[in-house]
Every structure is written in C-alpha cells, then in structure tokens.
Amino acid sequence: MALLGHVDHLSAFVQGRGRWCATIEWEWRQSRDELSLHHADAAVRGTCGAVIHPQDSEHTDIEALLTTMRRPGDPPNRHRGEAETLVVISHRPDLFGAVFMSDDGGARQRAREEAAVSLCLGTVDLLAYFEVMGKIDRRQAHEDLNVLRRNSRHVRPADPTGYDRLVERLWAKRDIVGQGRRG
C-alpha cells in the first residue's frame, strides 16, 4: 500500500488492529529501501503496530510449514514471513479471527485452511475494499494496477476487467447485507 500511497486507507481498514511478525517487518524494511519509501515508514509502522516475535515453541512449526510451502529452487527464506504469520496466528488465542494479507497466492490458499484466519486478502482485494469504502474510485484503482505492474508486483487479478469483476462482487455482497449501494 505504501507504493500506491494508500497507507492511510489501510489504516482505516484495519482500524487500529494491524499486526505484523518480525519477518514481515524485515521484508518491509527491504522494500522500503529498494523502492525509496522512507517517507511512508512511520505511517506503515503506525498501521501495523508492534512487531510480534515468534516464541521459541513456534519456531519448529514455522520451519515445518515453511518446508511445505517451498518449491524446488526457492530461496531459503521464501515464504518465511507468511509461514511465521500463519503459525503465530494459529498459536495465539488473541489473534483468532485474524485477517491474513499477502500477495502470495499459495500462502493465501494455505491461510484459508487455517481455522484461526477469518479472511485472506491480497493487494487487489484491498483496492476493491477501498473503493467500496469510498477511499478511491475506479479510475484510481486502474491506475494503481498499472503502478503495480510497472513495479513488477505480481498481483491477481492484474487487469482492469478482472478488478472490475472483483469489486462488483464486493458491491453485491455489500448489497446483500443491507449496506446499500453507491449513488
């Protein structure tokens, strides 16, 4: 969200309940430096809250899950942040019902199987929520998809038509629960 300038929207979405594990915070620092996003650091940290460090007893499960997520040729730490996050969520009662956010489709699929995770979202899903929340419009979302593609961020759906279908499903879901539709 920092790349798109939407950290404030993410903050509104998580409503003070944002959390991140140590590896995800480390990955943020790498992205921040690589993409020159230092200006967003304070907002990202404010949105994500205090860093959660795995307990000693969780490390074995993190390594076991990481082994199942890796594919031949993957670097050793590929998926580490997602594995760490899923294990921490599944081991800590205070995190039951967490929303899991990642652009790693395999990790989101794994998270959907985790009873402690209530919802799995990627960047494009968040853009759709931001549109329904009135934070961005369709034109902005399409521009954001272009920015993601230009910066080699692999998200799905990556095309405007796929995004439009996703956001329309979200609008329909909102209509079903009686929230009304945009004007």
Salt bridges, closest charged atoms under 4 A:
ASP8 OD1 - HIS9 ND1 3.67
GLU25 OE2 - ARG29 NE 2.98
GLU25 OE2 - ARG45 NH2 2.66
ASP33 OD1 - ARG32 NE 3.00
ASP33 OD1 - HIS38 NE2 2.88
ASP41 OD1 - ARG32 NH1 3.24
ASP41 OD2 - ARG45 NE 2.99
GLU58 OE1 - ARG92 NH2 2.82
ASP61 OD2 - HIS91 NE2 2.79
GLU63 OE2 - ARG80 NH1 2.67
ASP74 OD1 - ARG78 NH1 3.95
ASP74 OD2 - HIS79 NE2 3.47
ASP104 OD2 - HIS79 ND1 2.56
GLU131 OE2 - ARG138 NE 2.97
GLU143 OE2 - ARG139 NH1 2.48
ASP144 OD2 - HIS6 NE2 2.62
ASP164 OD1 - ARG138 NH1 3.30
ASP164 OD1 - HIS142 NE2 2.72
GLU168 OE2 - ARG138 NH2 2.92
GLU168 OE1 - ARG181 NH2 2.96
GLU168 OE2 - ARG182 NH2 3.26
ASP175 OD2 - ARG181 NH1 3.94
